Amino acid sequence: MLTRASRVIRRFPRRTRLFSILEDNEQRIGWGSSTPVTTKNYPAFLKSRNDVPDNLGLQEGKEEGTDERWPGWQPVIGIEVHAQIRARRKLFSDTVTDVDAPPNSHVSLFDAAFPGTLPILNKACVDLGVRTAVALGSDIHERSSFDRKHYFYADLPSGYQITQHYSPLATGGKLSVTHTDKKKCTKTKDIRINQIQLEQDTAKSTTQPGVTLIDLNRAGAPLMEIVSEPDMRSPEQAGAYVTELRALLRAIGASNGNMEEGSLRCDVNVSVHKPGEPFGTRCEIKNLNTIKGLQIAINSEVRRQIVLLSSGQTVAQETRGFDEDRAETFTLRSKEDAPDYRYMPDPNLPPLILTEDYIRTIEYTTPPTPQKLRHILLSIYEIPERDAKVLMNLRAGSDVPFDGELKENNALSYFLDVTMDRDPKVVANWMVNELLGSLAYRKETFTTERLPADQLGEIIDMVDVGGITATSGKALLRHILAEPTREPLTDVVDRLGLRSTGTDGLQHICQAAVDKLPLDADSARKGNTRVIKRLVGEVMRQSKGRVDALAAAVMLRQMLGLPPEDK
């Protein structure tokens, strides 16, 4: 252990040397960019954190109409999202990040704050932080630095957290959010981003009667803090923002966004005021880890502040927790400001310098965001919005690889493979309704290996040319899911007797249906064409789905002496 600590000291660069992230281990993932990158896109250093007020929630913003839930009052909401970066190693040590490991099994001497140990910045974390800034359209700073944020608690062994308060990795940017309000109206709004910064996570505390247990596995895990401007005006809008941001982080491989395991946590700043008046005093609600809980907490806090102000009292600026069982917020402590944390530059970490070539490489290798993919599916492939949403959700639910590696096997790439030379709408219908529906019935999840893309494409082609009916195609799909095979599908169709019946066979089956339902046939001859559907149903039953329903209806009309159906 002592040898490891001394090796950490020797590996750390000299204090006078700027930490430069350059070409080492650059990897082109393969996603192109339609926007050329120039020096105008990335000014050397736009502004420091000193130019941004600490009182997030008190900044002026665009007024919106008041909500019928609190008439005459306007909530103002800003969110600080703490997303655990999807990196194999911690931010400043080479210890593996594993939340499922036994307690205190992945802890280095630096994580435990042993004297003499020094931090080594993890390049993969910087890569994913810059990738997030690119996806959000933020201004990436060529120079940023690390600060120490001091506070004393058992889950922080060193007594301070390394963060980027005054000189963050990136500032600005926006995220377009679409949500449905209480009146079932769909609204879209751009939520501005204040800043993106890298920082350490704390250890995990577990409180039991009379004792608090500390697990240092999470101590030093890499985090991104993404701070929004106070642009949200309702709990639903806030929930939609976190949902969209989580989908973006998953899509670009920056974080898995699993709120249930603590990989994404939210601190929400809430204030209320009357329209036309200055913003009110904000309160911060800490550590919200579900979308539903976040919305309930905001609703509760808005009502609490309105009650106080309506009775002539004032709202104290404070940090609050949220009791899910009672659906109420409660006081944790008075709100600290920057002087209370005694911020200071970290003397063990030189400034972080990003070159223009490095930023350009990240720009070109950043995967497309969910909004870009949604635009491609809806505008270029023109598939229904419902189907696009299902495909996007399938992709979002897939595992996120470590260190920004691109995972090719997902629902969207599968869809694109099947769509080659086929109608995208037809492919989306088969994939969403038939494949996913059959998998759901079998209580299985989608994987690209479950039904190879070439087999689904062949099923669609056989239905399209009339070799089998749509009903037979669905039966064939279900059979392959039950009994996977690489046997030629034409042989499987013949073995199962699914091939479409020819004209002579169709006429024979239609005659059998008429003979079985003579009363319905006579009724149809007298003009009651509604019974044709019953006769068609009998044809489909006798043929076991091997005939086309429309062709059967035409044949029955001819046999019964009825005119063709008006189109």
VEXFIDO-841347 format. One record per residue (C-alpha): residue number from 1; x, y, z; residue in one letter. Coordinates in steps of 0.25 Angstrom, whole numbers. Example, Ala and Ser with C-alpha at 12.3 -4.5 7.8 and 13.67 -1.06 7.14 Angstrom:
1 49 -18 31 a
2 55 -4 29 s
! end
This chain:
1 0 0 0 m
2 11 10 3 l
3 18 6 -10 t
4 5 10 -17 r
5 4 23 -10 a
6 19 27 -13 s
7 17 23 -28 r
8 5 32 -29 v
9 14 44 -24 i
10 24 41 -34 r
11 14 40 -46 r
12 8 53 -43 f
13 14 64 -53 p
14 22 76 -47 r
15 13 87 -42 r
16 19 97 -52 t
17 15 89 -64 r
18 1 91 -70 l
19 -7 78 -71 f
20 -10 77 -86 s
21 -19 67 -92 i
22 -15 64 -106 l
23 -15 53 -117 e
24 -12 41 -108 d
25 -21 30 -110 n
26 -30 38 -119 e
27 -41 29 -125 q
28 -51 32 -136 r
29 -64 26 -133 i
30 -70 28 -147 g
31 -81 39 -145 w
32 -79 50 -154 g
33 -82 65 -152 s
34 -90 74 -162 s
35 -84 87 -155 t
36 -70 90 -157 p
37 -62 94 -145 v
38 -55 107 -145 t
39 -48 115 -134 t
40 -60 124 -134 k
41 -68 112 -128 n
42 -59 111 -116 y
43 -53 124 -111 p
44 -41 122 -102 a
45 -48 126 -89 f
46 -62 132 -90 l
47 -65 136 -75 k
48 -62 131 -61 s
49 -71 126 -51 r
50 -69 140 -44 n
51 -78 146 -55 d
52 -90 137 -51 v
53 -98 141 -39 p
54 -98 130 -28 d
55 -113 133 -26 n
56 -118 123 -36 l
57 -133 125 -36 g
58 -133 140 -34 l
59 -129 143 -49 q
60 -139 150 -57 e
61 -145 141 -68 g
62 -157 142 -78 k
63 -170 142 -71 e
64 -181 131 -74 e
65 -195 130 -71 g
66 -199 126 -57 t
67 -203 111 -54 d
68 -218 109 -50 e
69 -212 101 -38 r
70 -206 113 -32 w
71 -213 125 -39 p
72 -206 138 -37 g
73 -193 132 -34 w
74 -181 128 -43 q
75 -171 117 -39 p
76 -157 119 -44 v
77 -149 106 -45 i
78 -134 103 -47 g
79 -128 89 -46 i
80 -114 84 -43 e
81 -112 70 -49 v
82 -101 62 -43 h
83 -98 51 -54 a
84 -88 40 -51 q
85 -78 39 -63 i
86 -78 26 -69 r
87 -63 23 -67 a
88 -56 11 -62 r
89 -47 18 -53 r
90 -50 29 -43 k
91 -47 44 -46 l
92 -34 46 -39 f
93 -29 31 -36 s
94 -28 18 -44 d
95 -38 11 -35 t
96 -49 4 -42 v
97 -63 10 -41 t
98 -73 -1 -37 d
99 -85 3 -29 v
100 -89 -12 -27 d
101 -76 -17 -21 a
102 -75 -20 -6 p
103 -74 -8 3 p
104 -60 -2 3 n
105 -54 -11 -7 s
106 -50 -1 -17 h
107 -42 10 -9 v
108 -29 15 -12 s
109 -20 23 -2 l
110 -24 36 -10 f
111 -39 32 -9 d
112 -37 31 6 a
113 -29 44 7 a
114 -16 38 12 f
115 -6 49 14 p
116 4 50 3 g
117 -5 44 -8 t
118 -7 53 -20 l
119 -18 53 -31 p
120 -16 49 -45 i
121 -27 54 -55 l
122 -34 43 -63 n
123 -34 47 -78 k
124 -47 38 -81 a
125 -55 47 -71 c
126 -50 60 -78 v
127 -54 53 -92 d
128 -68 50 -87 l
129 -70 64 -81 g
130 -66 71 -93 v
131 -75 62 -101 r
132 -86 66 -93 t
133 -83 81 -95 a
134 -83 78 -110 v
135 -96 71 -110 a
136 -102 83 -102 l
137 -96 94 -111 g
138 -88 99 -99 s
139 -76 108 -100 d
140 -64 99 -97 i
141 -53 107 -89 h
142 -39 104 -94 e
143 -34 107 -80 r
144 -42 102 -67 s
145 -37 99 -53 s
146 -40 92 -41 f
147 -45 97 -27 d
148 -46 91 -13 r
149 -60 93 -7 k
150 -58 91 8 h
151 -68 85 17 y
152 -67 74 28 f
153 -75 62 27 y
154 -73 47 29 a
155 -75 44 15 d
156 -63 53 10 l
157 -50 48 16 p
158 -42 59 11 s
159 -51 70 17 g
160 -52 76 3 y
161 -58 73 -10 q
162 -50 76 -23 i
163 -59 83 -33 t
164 -59 94 -43 q
165 -67 105 -37 h
166 -60 118 -42 y
167 -54 113 -55 s
168 -63 102 -61 p
169 -61 92 -73 l
170 -72 99 -81 a
171 -83 110 -80 t
172 -95 113 -88 g
173 -103 104 -97 g
174 -118 99 -97 k
175 -127 87 -97 l
176 -140 87 -104 s
177 -151 81 -96 v
178 -165 76 -100 t
179 -175 73 -89 h
180 -190 72 -87 t
181 -196 81 -77 d
182 -208 78 -68 k
183 -217 83 -79 k
184 -212 72 -88 k
185 -205 83 -97 c
186 -192 80 -103 t
187 -181 91 -101 k
188 -167 92 -105 t
189 -157 101 -99 k
190 -142 103 -99 d
191 -135 102 -85 i
192 -122 109 -84 r
193 -110 103 -78 i
194 -102 111 -68 n
195 -89 103 -67 q
196 -84 89 -67 i
197 -73 85 -57 q
198 -65 73 -53 l
199 -65 68 -39 e
200 -63 57 -29 q
201 -74 49 -23 d
202 -75 47 -8 t
203 -75 34 -1 a
204 -88 27 1 k
205 -95 28 15 s
206 -104 18 21 t
207 -111 22 34 t
208 -116 11 43 q
209 -121 13 58 p
210 -109 19 66 g
211 -99 18 55 v
212 -96 23 41 t
213 -88 13 31 l
214 -78 19 21 i
215 -75 12 8 d
216 -63 19 1 l
217 -65 11 -12 n
218 -73 24 -18 r
219 -63 34 -12 a
220 -56 40 -23 g
221 -65 35 -34 a
222 -65 44 -46 p
223 -77 54 -47 l
224 -82 64 -56 m
225 -90 75 -50 e
226 -99 81 -61 i
227 -106 94 -56 v
228 -118 100 -63 s
229 -123 114 -63 e
230 -136 116 -55 p
231 -144 115 -68 d
232 -154 104 -63 m
233 -168 109 -59 r
234 -175 96 -55 s
235 -172 82 -49 p
236 -176 75 -62 e
237 -166 84 -69 q
238 -155 81 -59 a
239 -158 66 -60 g
240 -157 67 -76 a
241 -144 74 -75 y
242 -137 63 -66 v
243 -143 52 -75 t
244 -138 59 -88 e
245 -124 61 -81 l
246 -123 47 -77 r
247 -127 42 -91 a
248 -116 51 -96 l
249 -105 46 -87 l
250 -109 32 -90 r
251 -109 34 -105 a
252 -95 40 -105 i
253 -89 30 -95 g
254 -86 40 -84 a
255 -94 34 -73 s
256 -104 22 -71 n
257 -114 32 -64 g
258 -119 21 -55 n
259 -125 29 -44 m
260 -129 17 -36 e
261 -114 14 -33 e
262 -110 28 -31 g
263 -104 30 -44 s
264 -112 43 -46 l
265 -117 52 -35 r
266 -124 65 -35 c
267 -123 78 -26 d
268 -135 87 -30 v
269 -135 101 -27 n
270 -150 107 -25 v
271 -155 121 -23 s
272 -169 127 -25 v
273 -173 141 -28 h
274 -185 149 -34 k
275 -184 152 -49 p
276 -177 165 -51 g
277 -170 165 -38 e
278 -155 161 -35 p
279 -152 147 -33 f
280 -154 142 -19 g
281 -144 135 -9 t
282 -140 121 -14 r
283 -139 109 -6 c
284 -131 97 -11 e
285 -137 82 -10 i
286 -125 72 -9 k
287 -123 59 -15 n
288 -136 56 -23 l
289 -134 42 -30 n
290 -147 40 -37 t
291 -154 48 -48 i
292 -168 46 -41 k
293 -161 49 -27 g
294 -155 62 -33 l
295 -169 67 -38 q
296 -176 64 -25 i
297 -165 71 -17 a
298 -166 83 -26 i
299 -181 83 -25 n
300 -180 82 -10 s
301 -169 93 -9 e
302 -177 103 -18 v
303 -189 101 -9 r
304 -181 103 4 r
305 -175 116 -1 q
306 -189 121 -6 i
307 -195 118 8 v
308 -184 126 15 l
309 -184 138 6 l
310 -199 139 6 s
311 -199 139 21 s
312 -189 151 21 g
313 -177 142 25 q
314 -164 142 18 t
315 -157 130 11 v
316 -144 127 17 a
317 -133 123 8 q
318 -129 109 12 e
319 -126 95 8 t
320 -137 85 9 r
321 -139 70 8 g
322 -151 62 3 f
323 -160 52 10 d
324 -166 43 0 e
325 -175 36 9 d
326 -181 50 14 r
327 -179 57 0 a
328 -173 69 8 e
329 -160 76 8 t
330 -153 79 21 f
331 -142 87 26 t
332 -128 82 26 l
333 -119 94 28 r
334 -118 109 25 s
335 -113 111 11 k
336 -98 113 10 e
337 -92 123 0 d
338 -79 122 -7 a
339 -71 129 5 p
340 -77 118 15 d
341 -70 107 6 y
342 -56 115 6 r
343 -53 112 -8 y
344 -39 112 -12 m
345 -31 107 -24 p
346 -26 93 -23 d
347 -11 94 -21 p
348 -9 80 -26 n
349 -16 81 -39 l
350 -10 91 -50 p
351 -20 97 -60 p
352 -27 88 -70 l
353 -23 92 -84 i
354 -31 87 -96 l
355 -25 89 -110 t
356 -33 93 -122 e
357 -30 80 -129 d
358 -34 72 -117 y
359 -48 79 -116 i
360 -50 77 -131 r
361 -47 62 -130 t
362 -58 61 -119 i
363 -67 69 -128 e
364 -66 60 -139 y
365 -67 47 -130 t
366 -79 51 -122 t
367 -91 42 -125 p
368 -104 49 -130 p
369 -113 54 -119 t
370 -127 48 -117 p
371 -133 61 -123 q
372 -125 59 -136 k
373 -128 44 -136 l
374 -143 47 -134 r
375 -142 57 -146 h
376 -136 47 -155 i
377 -147 36 -152 l
378 -159 46 -153 l
379 -154 55 -165 s
380 -145 46 -173 i
381 -151 32 -171 y
382 -165 38 -168 e
383 -169 27 -158 i
384 -180 30 -148 p
385 -176 38 -136 e
386 -181 26 -127 r
387 -172 17 -134 d
388 -160 26 -133 a
389 -163 28 -118 k
390 -162 13 -116 v
391 -149 12 -124 l
392 -143 23 -116 m
393 -147 17 -103 n
394 -142 4 -107 l
395 -128 10 -110 r
396 -129 18 -97 a
397 -131 6 -88 g
398 -119 -1 -94 s
399 -106 -2 -86 d
400 -96 9 -87 v
401 -82 5 -90 p
402 -70 10 -82 f
403 -61 22 -86 d
404 -69 26 -97 g
405 -68 14 -106 e
406 -79 13 -116 l
407 -89 2 -115 k
408 -94 -2 -129 e
409 -104 -13 -125 n
410 -116 -5 -122 n
411 -130 -4 -127 a
412 -128 8 -136 l
413 -116 1 -144 s
414 -125 -11 -145 y
415 -136 -3 -151 f
416 -127 4 -161 l
417 -121 -10 -165 d
418 -135 -16 -168 v
419 -139 -3 -175 t
420 -129 -4 -186 m
421 -137 -4 -199 d
422 -150 -6 -191 r
423 -161 4 -187 d
424 -157 10 -174 p
425 -172 11 -169 k
426 -174 -4 -172 v
427 -161 -8 -165 v
428 -165 1 -153 a
429 -179 -6 -152 n
430 -173 -20 -152 w
431 -162 -17 -142 m
432 -171 -9 -132 v
433 -184 -16 -133 n
434 -180 -30 -137 e
435 -166 -33 -132 l
436 -166 -25 -119 l
437 -181 -29 -117 g
438 -177 -44 -118 s
439 -165 -42 -109 l
440 -173 -35 -99 a
441 -183 -47 -99 y
442 -172 -56 -97 r
443 -167 -47 -85 k
444 -153 -45 -93 e
445 -146 -32 -96 t
446 -141 -28 -109 f
447 -127 -31 -114 t
448 -122 -31 -128 t
449 -118 -46 -127 e
450 -132 -50 -123 r
451 -137 -49 -138 l
452 -126 -45 -148 p
453 -129 -33 -156 a
454 -127 -41 -169 d
455 -138 -51 -165 q
456 -148 -40 -161 l
457 -145 -33 -174 g
458 -148 -46 -182 e
459 -161 -48 -175 i
460 -165 -34 -179 i
461 -161 -37 -193 d
462 -169 -50 -194 m
463 -181 -43 -190 v
464 -179 -31 -199 d
465 -178 -40 -212 v
466 -189 -48 -207 g
467 -182 -61 -205 g
468 -189 -62 -191 i
469 -200 -53 -185 t
470 -197 -44 -173 a
471 -204 -53 -164 t
472 -195 -64 -168 s
473 -183 -55 -167 g
474 -187 -52 -153 k
475 -188 -67 -150 a
476 -174 -69 -156 l
477 -168 -58 -147 l
478 -174 -65 -135 r
479 -169 -78 -139 h
480 -155 -73 -141 i
481 -155 -67 -127 l
482 -160 -80 -121 a
483 -150 -88 -129 e
484 -138 -80 -134 p
485 -132 -85 -147 t
486 -123 -81 -159 r
487 -130 -91 -168 e
488 -135 -84 -181 p
489 -148 -77 -178 l
490 -154 -82 -191 t
491 -152 -96 -186 d
492 -158 -93 -172 v
493 -170 -87 -179 v
494 -173 -99 -187 d
495 -171 -108 -175 r
496 -181 -101 -167 l
497 -191 -100 -179 g
498 -191 -84 -179 l
499 -189 -82 -194 r
500 -201 -73 -200 s
501 -212 -81 -207 t
502 -213 -78 -222 g
503 -226 -74 -229 t
504 -231 -88 -231 d
505 -229 -91 -216 g
506 -235 -78 -212 l
507 -248 -81 -220 q
508 -249 -94 -214 h
509 -248 -89 -200 i
510 -258 -78 -203 c
511 -268 -88 -208 q
512 -266 -96 -195 a
513 -269 -84 -187 a
514 -281 -81 -195 v
515 -286 -95 -193 d
516 -283 -95 -178 k
517 -291 -81 -176 l
518 -303 -82 -186 p
519 -312 -73 -178 l
520 -301 -62 -178 d
521 -298 -64 -193 a
522 -313 -63 -196 d
523 -314 -50 -188 s
524 -302 -44 -196 a
525 -309 -47 -209 r
526 -321 -39 -204 k
527 -312 -27 -202 g
528 -307 -29 -187 n
529 -293 -27 -191 t
530 -289 -26 -176 r
531 -289 -41 -175 v
532 -277 -42 -185 i
533 -268 -39 -173 k
534 -273 -52 -166 r
535 -271 -60 -179 l
536 -257 -54 -180 v
537 -254 -58 -166 g
538 -258 -73 -169 e
539 -249 -73 -181 v
540 -238 -68 -172 m
541 -241 -79 -162 r
542 -241 -90 -173 q
543 -229 -85 -179 s
544 -221 -83 -166 k
545 -217 -69 -171 g
546 -211 -74 -184 r
547 -220 -65 -193 v
548 -221 -50 -194 d
549 -233 -44 -187 a
550 -236 -34 -198 l
551 -234 -44 -209 a
552 -244 -53 -202 a
553 -254 -42 -201 a
554 -253 -39 -216 v
555 -255 -54 -219 m
556 -267 -55 -210 l
557 -274 -43 -217 r
558 -272 -49 -230 q
559 -277 -63 -226 m
560 -289 -56 -220 l
561 -292 -47 -232 g
562 -289 -35 -224 l
563 -283 -22 -230 p
564 -269 -18 -226 p
565 -268 -11 -213 e
566 -267 4 -215 d
567 -253 10 -211 k
! end
